[in-house]
């Protein structure tokens, strides 16, 4: 059980450190998709 708790704690730290990178990639991807949709109109 302690191994699972330590793994979850490590995963939450990893996600906390990299969440800004994920959000930046998602926002760029969303902007590209939106631009493609607007251009197709």
N, C-alpha and C positions, 0 to 999 in steps of 0.2 A: 504494500500500500504506500509506503514511504517513497518507493521508487517512482510510482505514478505521480505522487505529489511533487517530487523534485523535477520530474519531466515536464509537468504542467507549468511549474514555476519558470523553468528555463524557456519553455515555449512562449510564455506570456512576455518575458523580457525580450526575447528575439522579435516578437511581433511589435512590441512597444517601440523598439529601436528602429524598425524598418517600416512602420505604418506610413510614414511620410513618403517614402519611396513608392510604395504601392499606390497611394492616393495620387501621386504625381503621374505615374504611368496610366492609371485609370482615367484621369482627367485629360491627358493627351490623347488617349485612345477615343474617348468620348468626343473630343473636339474634332478629331479626324472623321469619325462616323457622322457627326452632325454636319460637317462641311460637305461631305460626300452626298448626304441626303438633300441638303439645300441646293447643291449644284445640279442634282438630278431633276429638280422641279421645273 
